Amino acid sequence: MPADNTSELLKHYEVYETIGSGGFAKVKLGRHLLTGEKVAIKIMEKKDLGDDLPRVKIEIEAMKNLSHQHVCRLYHVIETSSKIYMVLEYCPGGELFDYIIAKDRLSEEETRVFFRQIVSALAYVHSQGYAHRDLKPENLLIDEDHNLKLIDFGLCAKPKGGMGYELLTCCGSPAYAAPELIQGKAYIGSEADVWSMGVLLYALLCGFLPFDDDNCMVLYRKITRGTYSHPHWLSPGSILLMNQMMQVDPKRRLTVKQLLDHPWVLKGYSTPVEWHSKHPLGHIDDDCITEMAVAFKQSRQRTIKIVSEWKYDHMTATYLLLLAKKRQGRPVRLRAERPVLDSTYSPLQDIQLKKSLRFSEDDDGVHPVVLGSVVFPLDCCDDENSWTPLTPKNTHTTNTPRMILTSETSENRWYDLGQSPIIERGKPCPQKPERRERTRENKENLSVNSSDRDVFALPAPRTPMSSRKATRSNRTVATTPNNNIINTSSDTNRGAASASKEMSRRREMDQQQGELDMLAFSPERRSRSLDLAGCQVDSGQKRKGGKVFGSLERGLDKVITMLTPSKKRGPRDGPRKIKAQYNVTLTSHTNAEQVLNQILSILPEKNVDFIQKGYTLKCRTQSDFGKVTMQFELEVCLLHKPEVVGIRRQRLKGDAWVYKHLVEDILSTSSI
């Protein structure tokens, strides 16, 4: 069993701020130390996964088997006794959903570019025997080249009998679900994906959903009827394509193969959609192998043998990230300052770096970089990816959330979530364990070999934490009526001098400790700062001549660190200056304070709780029962060109379209 700590992760990656969160996962921005490449690190607590642990295993196995230019790449999987880490390709452009919000809606030409990439990804995924089953704009990310990457294979299925095998599990997001799913019928995964693609195409062209309602039952009736509005700006070709994809009868829908060369998809292009992978699995690149062999001081043959095992360990991650650098036209080089590839970690280093792996609700902020990876939105029901099919057994209209989970081997089972006592806002919500019924085994998917059964071990039982208190030397002091400290030693002068020297020494150590904390967040000087930590922790080492550092290089490092602004020095004096981005709303104001005050005044009216950190507002909404339903950020910032005040927005948790309406309401009411 792997050790229950973060040392394996921190040996190979810098870990930064949270860039996304969901029902049982948190995604943080990271950097691979050897290659210097940015990555997205998905962190999951086993105790929170519960019966969803097999679902995570399905997602990992699927991503190991998929390698395509429009599918997000898996680099590394790390398991400890309590956590699972998935290191994934980082897409700085964020979610396609946020891009739609920023543009209100996309032109037909831009939509066609994106849609061809979606068709390419789905055709490849289906060719590998998988149905995605959760296709929506939140699960498509934009990379640095403005291309789409499909993510979140947690609900995918690989039917044992092939893609023509019927499935039963109701899953995904209701607004994108095909009629046969919500009716509880058996369905073909590829046909359900085509319906979701039609809904997604509508969202791109219109900026809103074809089927939408706050009431689940009303939403289900709209979907089963298959009728939706056609805004005046839609072209006849667009309407025809969407009608062909959103056919209530799945046998009358277009297939993905037909979409490859559909007239609307071909318009402006000379060739059908290319769906084959440009990066097939098993490719071995000589340049990457040579660089790794030199770096790890081993033969090329041995390096090829290790990489070819595709264990998705650090060697796999290093190879794939080097290969990504080469494809982008950058030098295939590993960093000169490489970390020691063993488990030797000083306690101080481990404590400092573990701080970046917090799982609290008020985690430190998300900065301009956006990633919506693996966010499981809160849809119509309390359980985030399960919902009730519309059947004669439950045709009443109600806003009371109910849920169902179907098993591939048993009858549908109904669970009434019931009513909970209303909790007054501002008062703590009583904690109660949430038990979610989950399918114990997804029998739609191929059974896993017995040798893989122990890959994801259950977390160890909780044990009481023993408190550890640092021992401190006892000092005998006395105070005068004026609270002046006097030394009780027989030699007062010598005692005073000793106390003064001791205080001076402690101030010096505290100052150095603060500088070390700052250095820990500096990727460029990481290795050097850790050497410094070893010098400072060694209390037996004596300094000569009052010098803090033993070399000019370390002295310069100290000066650079002291002159470098640090996050730990409190909120900035003014708003941050950034470049215009699609997730930044422009205002007509030039006074940031005025804009901030307007937003602060409107948030309580919208029942939005918030924490202010400088010009950043960490916002959240709660249900009547105290459950957090939405988390997002609003940051007042200054734009370089044009020189106006902007508002950066980012969704961290919750239903995407509910978030869209809420933020639009806040900004419009604020009159900015």
C-alpha positions in Angstrom: 0.0 0.0 0.0 1.4 3.4 -0.9 2.3 5.8 1.9 -0.4 8.1 3.0 1.3 11.4 2.2 2.0 13.7 -0.7 5.7 13.0 -1.1 5.3 11.0 -4.3 3.4 13.8 -5.9 5.7 16.6 -4.6 8.8 14.8 -5.7 7.8 15.4 -9.3 5.4 18.4 -9.4 5.0 21.9 -8.1 1.4 22.3 -6.9 -0.3 25.7 -7.1 -3.9 27.1 -6.8 -7.2 25.3 -7.2 -8.6 25.8 -10.7 -11.7 23.7 -10.5 -13.7 21.5 -8.1 -16.6 19.2 -8.1 -18.6 16.7 -6.1 -15.7 14.6 -5.0 -12.7 16.0 -6.8 -10.5 19.1 -6.8 -8.3 20.2 -9.7 -5.1 22.2 -9.1 -2.6 23.8 -11.4 0.8 22.1 -11.3 4.1 22.1 -13.0 6.2 19.0 -13.9 9.7 19.7 -12.4 11.8 17.8 -15.0 10.2 19.3 -18.1 8.8 22.5 -16.7 5.4 21.8 -18.3 2.2 22.9 -16.7 -0.3 20.2 -15.8 -3.7 19.8 -14.2 -3.7 17.6 -11.1 -7.1 16.1 -10.3 -7.2 15.1 -6.6 -9.7 12.7 -5.2 -10.3 11.6 -1.6 -11.1 8.0 -1.4 -13.3 8.4 1.7 -15.4 10.9 -0.4 -15.6 8.6 -3.4 -17.3 5.7 -1.6 -19.1 3.5 -4.1 -17.9 5.8 -6.9 -14.4 4.3 -6.7 -15.1 1.9 -9.6 -16.2 4.9 -11.6 -12.9 6.5 -11.2 -11.2 3.3 -12.2 -13.3 3.2 -15.4 -12.3 6.8 -16.1 -8.6 6.1 -15.7 -8.7 2.9 -17.7 -10.5 4.7 -20.5 -8.0 7.6 -20.6 -5.1 5.2 -20.7 -6.5 3.7 -23.8 -7.3 6.9 -25.6 -4.8 9.1 -27.4 -6.2 11.7 -29.8 -5.6 15.3 -30.7 -9.0 16.3 -29.3 -9.0 14.2 -26.2 -7.4 15.4 -23.0 -4.2 13.3 -22.3 -3.6 11.4 -19.1 0.1 11.6 -18.0 0.4 10.1 -14.5 -1.7 8.3 -11.9 -0.6 8.3 -8.2 -2.5 6.4 -5.5 -1.9 6.7 -1.8 -3.9 5.0 1.0 -6.3 7.9 1.1 -6.1 9.8 -2.2 -5.9 9.3 -6.0 -4.1 11.8 -8.1 -4.6 12.1 -11.9 -2.1 14.3 -13.7 -3.7 15.5 -16.9 -3.0 17.8 -19.9 -3.4 21.4 -18.9 -5.7 23.5 -21.2 -5.3 27.2 -20.4 -8.2 28.3 -22.4 -10.7 26.9 -19.9 -14.2 25.5 -20.6 -16.0 25.9 -23.9 -19.0 26.8 -21.8 -17.2 30.0 -20.5 -16.3 30.8 -24.1 -19.9 30.7 -25.1 -20.9 32.9 -22.2 -18.3 35.5 -23.1 -19.5 35.7 -26.7 -23.2 35.3 -25.9 -23.3 33.0 -28.9 -20.9 31.9 -31.6 -21.1 32.6 -35.3 -21.9 29.7 -37.6 -18.3 29.7 -39.0 -16.7 29.5 -35.5 -19.2 26.9 -34.4 -18.4 24.8 -37.4 -14.6 24.8 -36.5 -15.4 23.6 -33.0 -18.1 21.2 -34.1 -15.8 19.4 -36.5 -13.3 18.9 -33.6 -16.1 17.5 -31.4 -17.2 15.1 -34.2 -13.5 14.0 -34.7 -13.2 13.3 -30.9 -16.5 11.3 -30.7 -15.8 9.3 -33.8 -12.4 8.3 -32.4 -13.9 7.5 -28.9 -16.6 5.4 -30.5 -14.1 3.6 -32.7 -12.3 2.5 -29.5 -15.5 1.0 -28.2 -16.5 3.8 -25.7 -19.6 5.8 -25.3 -18.9 9.1 -23.5 -22.5 9.7 -22.1 -21.8 13.1 -20.6 -21.1 15.4 -23.5 -21.6 19.1 -22.8 -19.7 22.4 -23.1 -18.3 22.1 -19.6 -16.6 18.8 -20.6 -14.7 20.4 -23.5 -11.6 22.5 -22.8 -9.8 24.9 -25.0 -6.0 24.4 -25.3 -3.3 27.0 -26.0 -3.8 26.6 -29.7 -7.6 27.2 -29.4 -8.4 23.6 -30.1 -10.9 21.5 -28.1 -10.1 18.7 -25.8 -12.7 16.2 -24.5 -12.5 15.5 -20.8 -14.4 13.6 -18.0 -14.8 10.0 -18.9 -16.2 9.1 -15.5 -19.6 8.1 -17.0 -18.3 6.5 -20.1 -19.2 2.9 -21.0 -17.4 0.2 -22.9 -20.1 -2.4 -23.6 -19.0 -6.0 -23.6 -20.9 -6.7 -26.8 -19.5 -3.7 -28.7 -21.1 -0.4 -29.5 -24.4 -2.0 -30.6 -24.9 -3.4 -27.1 -27.8 -1.8 -25.2 -27.1 0.1 -22.0 -29.5 0.8 -19.1 -27.8 3.3 -16.7 -29.3 6.7 -16.5 -26.4 9.1 -16.2 -25.1 12.5 -17.3 -26.8 15.9 -17.3 -30.6 15.9 -17.9 -30.6 18.9 -20.2 -28.3 17.0 -22.6 -29.9 13.5 -22.2 -31.6 11.7 -25.0 -35.4 10.9 -24.6 -34.7 7.2 -24.3 -32.5 7.7 -21.3 -34.9 9.8 -19.2 -37.7 7.3 -20.1 -35.7 4.5 -18.5 -35.4 2.5 -21.7 -32.5 0.5 -23.0 -30.4 2.6 -25.3 -27.3 2.6 -27.6 -24.5 4.7 -26.3 -23.4 6.2 -29.6 -27.0 7.2 -30.4 -27.4 9.0 -27.1 -24.1 10.8 -27.7 -25.4 12.1 -31.0 -28.4 13.6 -29.3 -26.1 15.3 -26.8 -24.0 16.6 -29.7 -27.2 18.2 -31.2 -28.0 19.9 -27.9 -24.4 21.1 -27.7 -24.5 22.5 -31.3 -27.7 24.4 -30.4 -26.0 25.9 -27.3 -23.0 27.0 -29.4 -25.2 28.7 -32.1 -27.8 30.2 -29.7 -26.1 30.7 -26.3 -28.9 28.9 -24.4 -30.3 25.3 -24.3 -33.1 23.9 -26.5 -34.7 22.1 -23.5 -34.5 23.9 -20.2 -36.7 24.2 -17.1 -36.2 24.5 -13.3 -38.6 21.7 -12.8 -37.2 18.3 -13.7 -40.6 16.8 -14.8 -41.3 19.7 -17.1 -37.8 19.4 -18.5 -38.4 15.7 -19.2 -41.6 16.3 -21.0 -40.0 18.9 -23.3 -37.2 16.5 -24.1 -39.6 13.5 -24.8 -41.6 15.8 -27.1 -38.5 16.9 -28.9 -39.8 20.4 -29.8 -37.7 23.5 -29.4 -37.6 27.0 -30.7 -35.6 28.1 -33.8 -34.2 31.7 -33.3 -34.3 33.9 -36.3 -30.5 34.0 -36.7 -30.2 30.2 -37.4 -29.6 29.3 -41.0 -31.8 26.7 -42.7 -28.8 24.3 -42.9 -28.2 24.6 -39.1 -31.8 23.9 -38.3 -31.9 20.9 -40.6 -28.7 19.4 -39.0 -30.0 19.9 -35.4 -33.4 18.4 -36.3 -31.6 15.4 -37.8 -29.5 14.9 -34.6 -32.3 15.6 -32.1 -34.7 13.0 -33.4 -36.8 11.5 -30.6 -36.7 8.1 -32.3 -33.0 7.1 -32.0 -33.1 5.0 -35.2 -33.9 8.1 -37.2 -31.0 10.1 -35.9 -27.8 10.8 -37.9 -24.9 8.6 -37.0 -21.4 9.9 -36.2 -20.2 8.4 -39.5 -22.8 10.4 -41.4 -21.7 13.6 -39.5 -18.2 13.3 -40.9 -19.2 14.4 -44.3 -22.5 16.1 -43.7 -23.1 19.1 -46.0 -23.3 21.6 -43.1 -20.1 20.2 -41.6 -18.3 20.3 -45.0 -19.2 23.9 -45.8 -16.0 25.8 -46.4 -13.9 22.7 -46.2 -12.6 20.4 -49.0 -12.4 17.2 -47.0 -14.5 15.3 -44.5 -13.6 15.4 -40.8 -10.4 13.6 -40.0 -11.1 11.4 -37.0 -8.1 9.1 -36.9 -5.5 9.8 -34.1 -2.5 11.9 -35.1 -0.8 10.5 -31.9 -1.5 6.8 -31.8 -0.8 4.8 -28.7 2.6 3.1 -28.4 4.6 5.6 -30.4 8.2 5.8 -29.3 10.2 9.0 -30.2 14.0 8.7 -30.5 14.7 12.3 -29.4 12.6 11.9 -26.2 14.1 8.5 -25.4 17.7 9.9 -25.9 17.1 12.8 -23.6 15.6 10.6 -20.9 18.4 8.1 -21.2 21.0 10.8 -20.6 19.1 12.4 -17.8 18.5 9.1 -15.9 21.9 7.7 -16.7 20.7 4.5 -18.3 20.9 2.9 -21.8 18.4 3.8 -24.5 17.3 0.1 -24.7 16.4 0.1 -21.0 14.6 3.5 -21.3 12.6 2.2 -24.3 11.7 -0.9 -22.3 10.5 1.1 -19.3 8.5 3.7 -21.3 6.9 0.9 -23.5 5.4 -0.6 -20.3 3.0 2.5 -20.2 2.6 2.3 -16.4 1.5 5.9 -16.3 4.1 6.5 -13.6 6.7 9.3 -13.6 8.6 7.8 -16.5 5.4 7.8 -18.7 4.6 11.3 -17.6 8.1 12.5 -18.4 8.1 10.9 -21.8 4.6 12.2 -22.8 5.4 15.8 -21.6 8.7 15.7 -23.6 6.8 14.6 -26.6 4.3 17.4 -26.1 7.2 19.9 -26.1 8.6 18.5 -29.3 5.2 18.7 -31.1 5.0 22.3 -30.1 8.4 23.0 -31.7 10.2 23.5 -28.4 13.5 21.9 -27.4 13.4 18.4 -26.2 15.3 19.0 -23.0 14.9 18.2 -19.3 15.8 20.8 -16.7 19.4 20.9 -15.4 18.3 21.1 -11.8 16.5 17.8 -11.3 14.9 16.8 -8.0 16.3 13.7 -6.3 14.1 10.8 -7.3 13.8 9.2 -3.9 11.6 9.6 -0.9 14.1 11.7 1.1 12.1 14.8 2.3 12.8 17.1 5.1 9.8 17.6 7.5 10.0 21.4 6.8 9.8 20.9 3.1 6.9 18.5 3.3 4.9 20.8 5.6 5.4 23.8 3.3 4.4 22.0 0.1 1.4 20.2 1.7 -0.1 23.6 2.3 -0.8 23.8 -1.4 -3.0 20.7 -1.2 -5.8 22.1 1.0 -9.3 20.7 0.5 -11.2 23.4 2.4 -14.2 25.3 0.9 -12.4 28.6 1.3 -9.3 27.5 -0.5 -7.0 30.2 -1.8 -8.1 31.8 -5.0 -8.0 31.0 -8.6 -6.1 33.4 -10.7 -6.6 34.3 -14.3 -5.9 30.8 -15.5 -9.1 28.9 -16.0 -9.8 25.2 -16.0 -13.1 23.6 -15.6 -11.7 20.1 -15.8 -13.7 17.4 -14.2 -16.3 19.6 -12.5 -19.4 17.6 -11.8 -22.3 20.2 -11.9 -25.3 20.2 -9.7 -28.1 19.5 -12.0 -31.8 19.1 -11.2 -31.3 16.8 -8.3 -29.4 16.4 -5.1 -27.1 13.7 -6.4 -25.0 15.4 -9.0 -25.0 12.9 -11.8 -28.1 10.9 -11.1 -31.6 11.9 -11.9 -35.1 10.4 -12.2 -36.4 9.0 -15.5 -39.9 10.1 -16.5 -42.0 7.0 -16.1 -45.7 6.4 -15.1 -44.4 5.7 -11.6 -43.5 9.3 -11.1 -45.4 11.7 -13.4 -46.3 14.4 -10.8 -44.7 17.8 -11.2 -42.7 18.9 -8.2 -39.7 20.8 -7.3 -38.8 18.4 -4.6 -35.6 16.6 -5.9 -35.9 12.9 -6.2 -33.3 10.6 -7.6 -32.8 7.1 -9.1 -29.9 4.9 -9.8 -30.4 2.0 -12.1 -28.3 -1.1 -12.1 -27.5 -3.0 -15.2 -28.6 -6.2 -13.6 -31.6 -5.2 -11.5 -34.9 -3.3 -11.6 -35.0 0.4 -11.2 -34.9 1.4 -7.5 -36.5 4.6 -6.3 -35.3 6.7 -3.4 -37.2 9.6 -1.9 -34.8 12.2 -0.7 -37.5 13.4 1.7 -37.5 16.8 3.5 -34.9 18.2 5.8 -35.4 20.9 8.5 -35.0 24.4 7.3 -31.8 26.0 8.5 -31.6 29.7 9.0 -29.0 31.4 6.8 -25.9 32.3 8.7 -26.3 29.5 11.2 -24.2 26.3 11.0 -25.9 23.4 9.3 -26.0 20.2 11.3 -23.8 17.6 9.8 -25.4 14.4 8.7 -23.8 11.6 6.7 -25.0 11.5 3.1 -25.4 8.0 1.7 -25.7 7.8 -2.0 -26.9 4.6 -3.7 -24.4 3.8 -6.4 -24.2 0.9 -8.8 -21.8 -1.5 -7.2 -20.5 -2.8 -10.4 -20.9 -1.3 -13.9 -21.5 -4.4 -15.9 -21.8 -2.4 -19.1 -18.0 -2.3 -19.1 -15.5 -5.0 -19.7 -14.6 -6.8 -16.6 -11.1 -6.0 -15.2 -8.5 -8.6 -14.9 -8.1 -10.1 -11.4 -4.6 -8.8 -11.3 -5.9 -5.3 -11.4 -8.4 -5.6 -8.6 -6.2 -4.3 -5.9 -5.1 -1.2 -7.8 -7.5 1.0 -5.9 -7.3 -0.2 -2.3 -9.9 1.1 0.2 -8.7 3.8 2.6 -7.4 2.7 5.9 -9.8 3.1 8.9 -9.5 6.4 10.7 -7.5 6.5 13.9 -7.2 9.3 16.4 -4.5 11.8 15.7 -1.9 12.1 18.4 -1.2 15.7 19.2 2.4 16.7 18.9 3.7 19.7 20.8 7.0 21.2 20.3 9.2 21.2 23.4 10.2 24.6 24.5 12.9 25.5 27.0 11.5 26.9 30.3 12.5 30.4 31.2 12.1 31.9 34.6 11.0 35.5 34.4 9.3 38.0 36.7 7.5 41.2 36.0 7.3 44.5 37.7 4.0 46.3 38.4 4.7 48.2 35.1 5.0 44.8 33.3 8.7 45.2 32.8 10.5 41.9 32.5 13.4 41.5 34.9 15.9 38.6 34.9 16.0 36.5 38.0 19.6 35.3 37.4 22.2 36.4 39.9 24.2 38.1 37.2 21.6 40.6 35.8 23.8 42.2 33.2 25.0 38.9 31.8 21.4 37.6 31.8 20.1 40.7 30.0 22.8 40.4 27.4 22.0 36.7 27.0 18.3 37.4 26.6 19.0 40.1 24.1 21.2 37.8 22.1 18.6 35.0 22.3 15.8 37.4 21.1 18.0 38.6 18.3 18.8 35.0 17.2 15.1 34.1 17.2 14.1 37.2 15.2 16.8 36.2 12.7 15.5 32.6 12.5 11.9 33.8 12.1 12.9 36.1 9.3 14.8 33.3 7.5 11.8 31.0 8.0 9.5 33.6 6.4 12.0 33.9 3.5 12.0 30.1 3.1 8.2 30.1 2.9 8.3 32.6 0.1 11.0 30.6 -1.7 8.9 27.5 -1.5 6.5 29.1 -4.0 9.1 30.1 -6.5 9.5 27.4 -9.1 12.6 29.0 -10.6 14.6 28.7 -7.4 12.9 25.6 -5.9 15.9 23.4 -5.6 18.1 26.1 -4.2 15.6 27.0 -1.6 15.3 23.4 -0.4 19.1 23.4 0.1 18.7 26.5 2.2 15.9 24.8 4.2 18.4 22.1 5.2 20.9 24.7 6.4 18.3 26.5 8.5 16.7 23.4 10.1 20.1 22.2 11.4 20.1 24.0 14.8 23.5 22.6 15.6 25.2 24.6 12.8 26.9 27.7 14.1 27.1 30.8 12.0 30.4 32.7 11.8 30.7 36.5 11.7 26.9 36.9 11.8 26.5 35.9 8.2 23.2 34.3 7.2 24.4 32.6 4.1 27.6 30.7 3.4 27.9 31.9 -0.2 27.4 35.0 -2.3 24.9 33.1 -4.5 22.7 32.4 -1.5 23.0 36.0 -0.4 21.8 37.2 -3.8 19.0 34.7 -3.6 17.9 36.3 -0.3 17.9 39.8 -1.8 15.9 38.7 -4.9 13.4 37.0 -2.6 13.0 40.0 -0.4 12.4 42.2 -3.4 9.9 39.8 -5.0 6.3 40.5 -4.0 4.8 37.6 -2.1 1.2 36.4 -1.8 1.7 36.2 1.9 2.1 39.9 2.4 -1.6 40.5 2.5 -4.0 41.9 -0.2 -2.6 44.1 -2.9 -3.1 47.9 -2.7 -4.9 48.1 -6.0 -6.6 45.9 -8.5 -4.6 43.5 -10.6 -3.7 44.5 -14.2 -4.4 41.8 -16.8 -4.9 41.4 -20.5 -8.4 41.1 -21.9 -9.7 37.6 -21.8 -13.0 36.0 -22.8 -13.9 35.4 -19.1 -13.5 39.1 -18.3 -16.5 41.4 -18.6 -15.6 45.0 -19.7 -17.2 47.9 -17.9 -17.5 51.6 -18.8 -15.9 52.6 -15.5 -12.3 53.6 -14.7 -12.7 53.6 -10.9 -12.2 50.0 -9.6 -13.4 50.9 -6.1 -16.7 52.1 -7.4 -17.3 48.9 -9.4 -16.3 46.8 -6.4 -18.7 48.6 -4.1 -21.5 48.2 -6.5 -21.0 44.4 -6.6 -20.7 44.3 -2.9 -24.0 46.0 -2.5 -25.9 43.7 -4.8 -24.6 40.3 -3.7 -26.7 40.2 -0.4 -29.8 41.0 -2.5 -29.1 37.9 -4.6 -28.6 35.7 -1.5 -24.9 35.2 -2.4 -22.5 34.7 0.5 -19.0 36.0 -0.1 -15.5 36.4 1.3 -13.5 39.4 0.2 -9.8 39.2 -0.4 -8.7 42.5 -1.8 -10.5 43.0 -5.1 -11.4 39.3 -5.3 -14.8 38.0 -4.1 -15.1 34.3 -3.3 -18.9 33.8 -3.7 -21.2 30.9 -3.0 -24.9 30.1 -2.7 -26.6 27.6 -0.5 -29.8 25.6 -0.5 -32.4 26.0 2.2 -30.9 23.1 3.9 -27.4 24.6 4.1 -25.8 22.7 1.2 -23.4 24.7 -1.0 -24.9 24.7 -4.5 -22.7 27.1 -6.3 -19.1 28.5 -5.9 -17.6 31.1 -8.1 -15.2 34.0 -8.2 -15.6 37.7 -9.2 -12.5 39.8 -9.4 -12.4 43.5 -10.2 -9.3 44.1 -12.3 -7.8 46.7 -14.7 -7.2 46.0 -18.3 -4.2 47.3 -20.2 -6.0 48.0 -23.4 -8.5 49.5 -23.2 -7.7 51.1 -19.9 -11.0 50.3 -18.2 -12.1 48.3 -15.2 -13.1 44.7 -15.9 -14.6 41.9 -13.9 -13.1 38.4 -14.2 -15.5 35.6 -13.4 -15.0 31.9 -12.9 -17.2 29.1 -11.9 -15.7 26.6 -9.4 -18.7 24.5 -8.6 -22.4 24.1 -9.5 -24.6 24.0 -12.6 -23.1 25.9 -15.5 -26.3 27.5 -16.8 -27.6 28.4 -13.4 -24.2 30.1 -12.8 -24.5 31.9 -16.1 -27.9 33.4 -15.3 -26.8 34.4 -11.7 -23.7 36.2 -12.8 -25.4 37.9 -15.6 -28.1 39.0 -13.1 -25.5 40.3 -10.7 -23.6 42.3 -13.3 -26.7 43.8 -15.0 -28.2 44.8 -11.6 -24.9 46.4 -10.6 -25.2 48.8 -13.6 -21.6 48.4 -14.6 
